[in-house]
Amino acid sequence: MSEQVRGVIAGARKAPVTVDTIVVPDPGPGEAKVRVQACGVCHTDLHYREGGISDDYPFLLGHEAAGVVEAVGPDVTGVAPGDFVVLNWRAVCGECRACRRGRSWYCFNTHNASQKMTLADGTPLSPALGIGAFAEKTLVAAGQATKVDGRADPTAAGLLGCGVMAGFGAATYTGGIQRDDSIAVFGCGGVGNAAIAAARLAGARTIIAIDLDARKLEWALGFGATHTVDASKEDAVEAVRALTDGNGADVCIEAVGRPEVLKQAFYARDLAGTVVQVGVPTPDMALPDIPMIDFFGRGGALKPSWYGDCLPSRDFPTLIDLYLQGRFPLDKFVSETIALDQVEQAFHKMERGEVLRSVLVL
């Protein structure tokens, strides 16, 4: 039998979100129903509300979540009722050309639930990133539910579902940060600070945090930054060079999603260094104006990082283990906990830079 639960809906472009009754079907083949325990308020959810992703309103927001599997459909073997899981939006298919070549983190055909959740009147909902976890329960493809150690606090564990994993993977996998490397992170929100924490875990020698907000720079120090640069007061590129013997950083991570910041990251890297863009741009943005001779002459690599090039089945259990060992500070990302009817206020706090992560607790 389907169930009626409460969920947070974005009904129209730029309109405030509402809490409405939604209908969650019983899981069909390859699907799982999950009782959501916690879900982070991610900037991507705000992008959905603002129309920056698509116009498939109404959206059921929320995707950075942890919870407990309540039921599974036929042919599901990877998870079972009672399992504590972190939800992900990269349920790899195992069959596309990327998966067949052993590069599942690039999967071009990730799975979502086949059935639609709806409003009480039958209106189909578009779940954010195929998840829709600002709700008491949600329906996902079983591969979107990754079993992890049940001792983890769901308030912290759910953050692996998007922002923390994106930042960690941008440094670890896309950027390939290694011991004794130098790294510069442009933008010290949740994603940027996860990259900083990853660099610290990898043994980076110099970890430079760059932001316009002194409060975020203070947060970055808590995650392992060795130096901070207030880009509202000094030239970020020159500051990074000064902190790296005039050379630039081995890896520069753009975690803002703006062309002008990507340009700074490009020029702040060492020759043959790597630039990683993990910040999410809007569809109207274009690549920065960089002379082609500079692109050619500086060598190295410019890489977009989609979900930190992660593989949830591999990475979520490992990071939860590191968290439980006290080696990866997931709980430090949680600025506050909120209720369903406080998501709109959480968006405004995010826009003002007052929080690292607001987490909806159910």
Secondary structure, 3 states (H helix, E strand, C coil): CCEEEEEEEECCCCCCCEEEEEEECCCCCCEEEEEEEEEECCHHHHHHHHCCCCCCCCEECCCEEEEEEEEECCCCCCCCCCCEEEECCCCCCCCCHHHHCCCHHHCCCCCCCCCCCEECCCCECEEHHHCCCCECEEEEEHHHEEECCCCCCHHHHHHHHCHHHHHHHHHHHHCCCCCCCEEEEECCCHHHHHHHHHHHHHCCCEEEEEECCHHHHHHHHHHCCCEEEECCCCCHHHHHHHCCCCCCEEEEEECCCCHHHHHHHHHHEEEEEEEEECCCCCCCCCCCCCCHHHHHHCCCEEEECCHHHCCHHHHHHHHHHHHHCCCCCHHHHCCEEECHHHHHHHHHHHHCCCCCCEEEEC
